[in-house]
Amino acid sequence: MQPIAQRAMTPSIIKRIDDAGIIAVLIIDKLEHAVPVAKALLKGGVDAIELTLRTPVAIDAAKLIKKEVHEMALGFGTVLTVDQVKAVADVGADFAVSPGCNPKIIAEAYKHGLSFAPGIMTPSDIEIAVEQGCRVLKYFPAETSGGMEHLENMVAPYQYLGLSFIPLGGCNMNNASNYLQSPLITAIGGSWVAKRPLIQAENWDEITANARAIKDLIINVRSGKKPVGIIH
């Protein structure tokens, strides 16, 4: 049996997420928007997405992206039930995340070979996740929970475990560098890169511009340069 410390996410997916630095959170309402938004993000340098299971077309949208935009690391969010775990695993998702920390969902993801990051906000959440073999965790909702200050203080007793985090909830261009500068953070997530209204309006150019802006910021932060250029 695989050691519990390696259960939740494969090293290759961890590397892809870390290399990306940003996971664009998408809410897609129309199937015909799936491939164009993925290509718009990729054009700007963003090659990891979290497709939320909040619309009826989400699974079919993922199938199209998987088929036509091979370079994209395809993740799912708002994964709440065992049926959803099976559905996203059947699509061939690269990873999935949830807003909370449910051992039943983590176990189901492991059963299907799906890399999974549960959501945490408290020390108890972390301990449940760690017990289930998770080492990459979604920090949600990041900003209203206290941002990096809360995370750093909360994680201090567990830091020797080598945990890393994906903050979502309130992340944007104005606070991204604060998260990205921390060694605790593998990537940030957010919907501002490809907001729902931008997708609905088919504003692919603005989505590409947003993607390029955050990727430039990630490169600057990781290279030790002072971040320049903030968009709102």
The 8 nearest C-alpha neighbors of each residue, nearest first, counted from 0:
[[1, 2, 3, 6, 5, 4, 109, 110],
 [0, 2, 3, 6, 5, 4, 132, 109],
 [3, 1, 4, 5, 0, 6, 132, 7],
 [2, 4, 132, 6, 5, 1, 131, 130],
 [5, 3, 132, 2, 6, 133, 134, 7],
 [6, 4, 3, 2, 7, 132, 8, 1],
 [7, 5, 3, 132, 4, 8, 109, 2],
 [6, 8, 133, 115, 114, 132, 5, 109],
 [9, 7, 114, 115, 6, 10, 13, 5],
 [8, 10, 12, 11, 114, 13, 7, 5],
 [11, 9, 13, 12, 14, 8, 5, 15],
 [10, 12, 14, 13, 9, 15, 8, 16],
 [13, 11, 15, 14, 9, 10, 16, 8],
 [12, 14, 10, 16, 11, 15, 17, 9],
 [15, 13, 17, 11, 12, 16, 18, 10],
 [16, 14, 12, 18, 17, 13, 19, 11],
 [17, 15, 19, 13, 14, 18, 12, 20],
 [16, 18, 185, 14, 20, 19, 15, 186],
 [19, 17, 15, 16, 20, 14, 186, 185],
 [18, 20, 16, 21, 17, 15, 46, 47],
 [21, 19, 186, 17, 18, 187, 16, 185],
 [22, 20, 187, 186, 19, 188, 23, 47],
 [23, 21, 188, 48, 47, 187, 24, 49],
 [22, 24, 48, 189, 188, 190, 49, 192],
 [23, 25, 190, 49, 189, 48, 50, 22],
 [26, 24, 50, 49, 51, 27, 190, 23],
 [25, 27, 51, 195, 50, 28, 53, 24],
 [28, 26, 29, 25, 57, 33, 54, 32],
 [27, 29, 54, 56, 26, 30, 199, 55],
 [30, 28, 31, 32, 27, 56, 33, 199],
 [29, 31, 32, 60, 33, 56, 28, 59],
 [30, 32, 29, 33, 34, 35, 60, 28],
 [33, 31, 30, 35, 29, 34, 36, 27],
 [34, 32, 60, 30, 31, 36, 35, 37],
 [33, 35, 37, 64, 36, 32, 38, 63],
 [36, 34, 38, 37, 32, 33, 39, 203],
 [37, 35, 39, 38, 34, 33, 32, 40],
 [36, 38, 34, 40, 39, 35, 41, 33],
 [37, 39, 41, 35, 36, 40, 42, 34],
 [40, 38, 36, 207, 42, 37, 41, 203],
 [41, 39, 45, 43, 37, 207, 42, 38],
 [40, 42, 44, 38, 45, 43, 46, 39],
 [41, 43, 39, 40, 44, 38, 207, 45],
 [44, 42, 211, 207, 210, 40, 41, 45],
 [43, 45, 41, 42, 211, 46, 214, 210],
 [46, 44, 41, 40, 210, 43, 47, 19],
 [45, 47, 71, 41, 72, 44, 19, 70],
 [48, 46, 72, 22, 71, 45, 73, 19],
 [49, 47, 23, 22, 73, 74, 24, 50],
 [50, 48, 74, 24, 75, 76, 23, 51],
 [49, 51, 75, 25, 76, 24, 74, 48],
 [50, 52, 76, 53, 75, 77, 26, 49],
 [53, 51, 77, 57, 54, 76, 50, 78],
 [52, 54, 51, 26, 55, 57, 77, 27],
 [55, 53, 56, 57, 52, 28, 27, 26],
 [54, 56, 57, 53, 28, 58, 52, 59],
 [57, 55, 59, 54, 58, 60, 30, 28],
 [56, 58, 60, 59, 54, 52, 55, 61],
 [59, 57, 61, 60, 56, 62, 87, 90],
 [60, 58, 62, 61, 56, 57, 63, 30],
 [61, 59, 57, 33, 63, 58, 62, 30],
 [62, 60, 64, 58, 59, 63, 65, 57],
 [61, 63, 59, 65, 60, 64, 66, 90],
 [62, 64, 66, 60, 61, 65, 67, 59],
 [65, 63, 61, 68, 67, 66, 34, 62],
 [64, 66, 62, 63, 67, 68, 69, 61],
 [67, 65, 63, 64, 68, 62, 69, 61],
 [66, 68, 64, 65, 69, 63, 34, 62],
 [69, 67, 64, 70, 65, 71, 66, 38],
 [68, 70, 71, 65, 67, 66, 64, 72],
 [69, 71, 68, 72, 46, 41, 65, 47],
 [72, 70, 46, 69, 47, 73, 68, 48],
 [73, 71, 47, 46, 93, 48, 74, 70],
 [72, 74, 93, 92, 48, 71, 47, 49],
 [75, 73, 49, 94, 95, 93, 48, 92],
 [76, 74, 95, 50, 49, 51, 96, 94],
 [75, 77, 51, 96, 78, 49, 97, 95],
 [76, 78, 97, 52, 51, 79, 98, 96],
 [79, 77, 97, 76, 83, 80, 96, 84],
 [78, 80, 77, 97, 83, 104, 81, 84],
 [81, 79, 83, 82, 78, 84, 104, 103],
 [80, 82, 84, 83, 104, 107, 85, 79],
 [83, 81, 85, 80, 84, 86, 79, 87],
 [82, 84, 86, 80, 81, 85, 78, 87],
 [83, 85, 81, 82, 87, 86, 108, 88],
 [86, 84, 88, 82, 83, 87, 89, 81],
 [85, 87, 83, 89, 88, 84, 82, 90],
 [88, 86, 90, 89, 84, 85, 92, 83],
 [87, 89, 85, 91, 90, 86, 92, 113],
 [90, 88, 86, 91, 87, 85, 92, 84],
 [91, 89, 87, 88, 92, 62, 86, 61],
 [92, 90, 88, 89, 93, 87, 65, 62],
 [93, 91, 73, 94, 88, 90, 74, 87],
 [92, 94, 73, 74, 72, 91, 114, 12],
 [95, 93, 114, 74, 92, 115, 113, 75],
 [94, 96, 75, 115, 74, 76, 114, 116],
 [97, 95, 116, 76, 117, 115, 75, 78],
 [96, 98, 77, 117, 78, 118, 99, 76],
 [97, 99, 118, 77, 139, 117, 96, 100],
 [100, 98, 118, 97, 117, 119, 101, 139],
 [99, 101, 117, 118, 124, 119, 102, 128],
 [100, 102, 103, 104, 99, 105, 117, 128],
 [103, 101, 105, 104, 106, 100, 131, 127],
 [104, 102, 106, 101, 105, 107, 81, 80],
 [103, 105, 107, 106, 101, 102, 81, 108],
 [106, 104, 102, 108, 107, 103, 109, 101],
 [107, 105, 109, 103, 104, 108, 102, 110],
 [106, 108, 110, 104, 109, 105, 103, 81],
 [109, 107, 113, 105, 111, 110, 106, 84],
 [108, 110, 112, 106, 111, 107, 113, 7],
 [109, 111, 107, 108, 112, 106, 113, 105],
 [112, 110, 108, 109, 113, 107, 88, 85],
 [111, 113, 109, 110, 108, 114, 88, 7],
 [114, 112, 108, 111, 109, 94, 115, 88],
 [115, 113, 8, 94, 7, 9, 95, 112],
 [114, 116, 95, 7, 94, 96, 8, 113],
 [115, 117, 96, 136, 135, 137, 95, 118],
 [118, 116, 100, 97, 96, 136, 137, 99],
 [117, 119, 99, 137, 98, 100, 97, 138],
 [118, 120, 124, 138, 137, 121, 125, 139],
 [119, 121, 139, 138, 124, 144, 118, 122],
 [122, 120, 124, 123, 119, 125, 153, 126],
 [123, 121, 125, 124, 126, 153, 120, 154],
 [122, 124, 126, 121, 125, 127, 120, 119],
 [125, 123, 119, 121, 127, 122, 126, 100],
 [124, 126, 122, 128, 123, 127, 129, 119],
 [125, 127, 129, 123, 128, 124, 130, 122],
 [126, 128, 130, 124, 125, 129, 123, 131],
 [129, 127, 125, 131, 133, 126, 130, 124],
 [128, 130, 133, 126, 132, 131, 127, 125],
 [131, 129, 127, 128, 132, 126, 133, 3],
 [130, 132, 128, 129, 133, 127, 102, 3],
 [133, 131, 4, 3, 129, 6, 130, 7],
 [134, 132, 7, 129, 128, 131, 135, 4],
 [133, 135, 162, 136, 163, 129, 132, 161],
 [136, 134, 163, 164, 116, 133, 162, 137],
 [137, 135, 164, 116, 117, 118, 165, 134],
 [136, 138, 118, 165, 164, 117, 116, 166],
 [139, 137, 166, 119, 141, 165, 118, 120],
 [140, 138, 141, 167, 118, 168, 137, 120],
 [139, 141, 168, 167, 144, 143, 142, 138],
 [140, 142, 139, 168, 146, 144, 166, 167],
 [141, 143, 146, 169, 144, 145, 140, 168],
 [142, 144, 145, 141, 140, 146, 169, 168],
 [145, 143, 141, 142, 140, 146, 149, 120],
 [146, 144, 149, 143, 142, 148, 147, 141],
 [147, 145, 142, 141, 148, 149, 144, 150],
 [146, 148, 150, 149, 151, 178, 145, 177],
 [149, 147, 151, 150, 146, 145, 152, 153],
 [148, 150, 145, 152, 147, 151, 146, 153],
 [149, 151, 147, 153, 152, 148, 154, 146],
 [152, 150, 154, 148, 153, 149, 147, 155],
 [153, 151, 149, 155, 150, 154, 148, 156],
 [152, 154, 150, 151, 155, 149, 122, 121],
 [153, 155, 157, 151, 152, 156, 158, 150],
 [154, 156, 158, 152, 157, 153, 151, 159],
 [157, 155, 154, 158, 153, 159, 152, 160],
 [158, 156, 154, 155, 159, 160, 162, 161],
 [157, 159, 155, 160, 161, 154, 156, 162],
 [160, 158, 161, 157, 156, 162, 155, 154],
 [161, 159, 158, 162, 157, 134, 129, 156],
 [162, 160, 159, 158, 163, 134, 157, 183],
 [161, 163, 134, 160, 135, 158, 164, 183],
 [164, 162, 135, 183, 184, 185, 136, 134],
 [165, 163, 136, 184, 137, 135, 185, 183],
 [164, 166, 137, 187, 186, 138, 184, 185],
 [167, 165, 138, 187, 141, 137, 188, 139],
 [168, 166, 188, 139, 141, 189, 140, 170],
 [167, 169, 140, 141, 170, 139, 142, 189],
 [168, 170, 142, 171, 141, 167, 140, 189],
 [171, 169, 168, 189, 167, 175, 174, 188],
 [172, 170, 173, 175, 174, 169, 191, 189],
 [171, 173, 175, 174, 229, 230, 213, 231],
 [172, 174, 171, 175, 229, 231, 230, 176],
 [173, 175, 177, 176, 172, 171, 170, 178],
 [176, 174, 172, 178, 177, 171, 173, 170],
 [175, 177, 179, 178, 174, 180, 220, 216],
 [178, 176, 175, 174, 180, 179, 181, 147],
 [179, 177, 176, 175, 180, 181, 147, 184],
 [178, 180, 176, 181, 177, 184, 175, 220],
 [181, 179, 178, 177, 176, 220, 182, 221],
 [180, 182, 183, 179, 178, 184, 177, 147],
 [183, 181, 184, 180, 185, 179, 163, 178],
 [184, 182, 163, 181, 164, 185, 162, 151],
 [185, 183, 164, 182, 186, 163, 181, 165],
 [184, 186, 17, 164, 163, 165, 20, 183],
 [187, 185, 20, 21, 165, 184, 17, 16],
 [186, 188, 21, 165, 166, 22, 20, 167],
 [189, 187, 22, 167, 21, 23, 166, 24],
 [188, 190, 24, 23, 191, 170, 167, 22],
 [189, 191, 24, 194, 192, 193, 23, 25],
 [190, 192, 194, 193, 189, 171, 23, 24],
 [193, 191, 209, 190, 210, 194, 206, 23],
 [194, 192, 206, 191, 190, 197, 195, 198],
 [195, 193, 191, 197, 190, 196, 192, 198],
 [194, 196, 198, 197, 26, 199, 193, 25],
 [197, 195, 199, 198, 194, 200, 193, 201],
 [198, 196, 200, 202, 194, 195, 199, 201],
 [197, 199, 201, 195, 200, 196, 202, 194],
 [198, 200, 196, 201, 197, 195, 28, 32],
 [199, 201, 197, 202, 198, 196, 203, 195],
 [202, 200, 198, 199, 203, 197, 32, 36],
 [201, 203, 197, 200, 204, 205, 198, 206],
 [202, 204, 206, 205, 39, 201, 207, 36],
 [205, 203, 207, 206, 202, 208, 39, 201],
 [206, 204, 208, 207, 203, 202, 209, 197],
 [205, 207, 203, 209, 193, 208, 204, 192],
 [206, 208, 43, 39, 210, 204, 40, 205],
 [207, 209, 205, 211, 206, 210, 212, 204],
 [210, 208, 212, 206, 192, 207, 211, 205],
 [211, 209, 43, 207, 208, 212, 213, 40],
 [210, 212, 43, 208, 214, 209, 213, 44],
 [213, 211, 209, 215, 210, 214, 208, 216],
 [214, 212, 216, 215, 210, 211, 217, 209],
 [213, 215, 217, 211, 216, 212, 210, 218],
 [216, 214, 218, 212, 213, 217, 211, 219],
 [215, 217, 213, 219, 214, 218, 226, 220],
 [218, 216, 214, 220, 219, 215, 221, 213],
 [217, 219, 215, 221, 216, 220, 222, 214],
 [218, 220, 224, 216, 222, 217, 221, 226],
 [221, 219, 223, 217, 222, 218, 224, 216],
 [222, 220, 218, 223, 219, 217, 180, 224],
 [221, 223, 219, 220, 224, 218, 217, 225],
 [224, 222, 220, 221, 219, 225, 218, 226],
 [225, 223, 219, 222, 220, 226, 221, 218],
 [224, 226, 227, 219, 223, 220, 216, 222],
 [227, 225, 219, 216, 224, 220, 228, 176],
 [228, 226, 225, 229, 216, 219, 215, 224],
 [227, 229, 230, 226, 212, 216, 172, 215],
 [228, 230, 172, 173, 227, 231, 212, 226],
 [231, 229, 172, 228, 173, 212, 209, 171],
 [230, 229, 172, 173, 171, 191, 209, 228]]
